[in-house]
Structures are given as C-alpha cells and as structure tokens.
C-alpha cells in the first residue's frame, strides 16, 4: 500500500479496523463445537490463507521475494502479531468478552511508556492526561469485574494481558519503520504472525471438532476480523503516532462490549459502562486537542 494517507484518512481507517476487530466476541459465541486452541488455530489459518492470496494478487507475487524477509524487524513484528492472535482468542474462551476487552485497555499506557523508554519524543500533557483517564476507567472496570466473579476469570485476564504487551512493541516497531528512509511493506508480518500462531496451536488443537457451521464463523473471523483490519491498522500506522494507534484501538473495547451485549446477551455491569465512558472521553478529548493544535 503505497498511497499516502492524510491524518484524517488514517484516523478513519483505524476506527474501521477497531470496528472489525470488535466482532470477535459476538462471533466466537456462535461457535458450538470448536473450543480453545482449535478456535485459535482455525482463525489464524484462515487469516494466513486470505493474506497469502490477497498479497500475492496485489503485488503479482513480488512481496514474496526472499530479500524482503531478511529484516529482523519484520520477524519481530510477526512474533508480536502471533502473540496477539493467540492470546486474544484463548482469553475469550476462558472469560467474558468484557473482561478481555477491558484488559486490552492497558495498550495506550504500555505503548506510551515503551515509546518514551526507547527515546521517543516526549508526550504532551494532554496525551498523558488522556492516557491516565483511560487507565483509570480500565482500572475501575478491572477491579469491579474481579469483585463480581470472585476472581474465577483471573486466568483468562492474565492471558489477555499478553495482547497489550505485544501490541505496545508492535506499534513502536511501526514508528521505527516510519522514521527510516527506505519504507518496507510490513503487511507480510501479519502473515508471519498468523503462520506462527497456527504452528503453535496446531498440536493442541487436535483432534478437530469444528462443525461446518463453526468453520464458516471461523472463516469470517480469519478474514474480516483479522486479515482486513490488521492490514488497515498497519497502513494507518504509517501516518499515526504509536500512542494515537493505541488510543484509537481502545474503541474496540466499547464496540466489542456493545456487540456482546446486544448479540450474545453478555450485559456489562454498571462499572463497565462507567469505566467505558471514561475511556471514550479520553479518546475524544485527546483527538480534539490534537486537532486544535494542528489547525490552531
């Protein structure tokens, strides 16, 4: 994708990516026989297959030149994607959609801190304020959920925390690629991540129990909940700063909880609604302040 996006276009594509990511919870609740590692395997398999076909057609096969795969950054990015793909679906099989998505809210804080530790530009007060507000909303929801379930879902949430940890590394890698003169197509990293996820989960996924209907839902997840939005996110990250990507990714929390509530009957507690409101306020306030600075 060599088309240069404007900041507004990048924001729009990132919001669309979060909307597509957010369907994971409600779709996974439609799967009846496949469980745990098998769900993760098939989702990653269909993700890899669709990316292989799509990238081959889009580049006439040029994307598979050996020289493109000699970059350590590309492989580290792929490893990050594989952790996110695997941990997210495993966590969804162990706890509620709300608990998983709440845990993902750690993303902006971890991304900003890692960016600063790597010597990145100091963040503005408004961004730190937005991160703090989002973190407060996340913490409030986290503690309330633990009280409600008596700590039974703690294991699932501990698995879920691997996602924002890997994501913080991922978005900072994207920033590194922005700053280098020779831009490299980072989309193959998503395919690498999907293949690594398949290889890791395959032994534990057998024997397979997925029905034909299950496979249709998993195909939907692999293509439209992974391949398409992850590609949009990588494209958007060429323009957006790491903390902007991480902050916008928080919209998945609000979208995903809403889908699970409306479509799967997983009604969020009052604490989730209040904490989610703080997250949304943080996002809106930060983007408005950034817009004022750019156009002031």
Beta strands, then each sheet from edge to edge (+ up, - down):
end
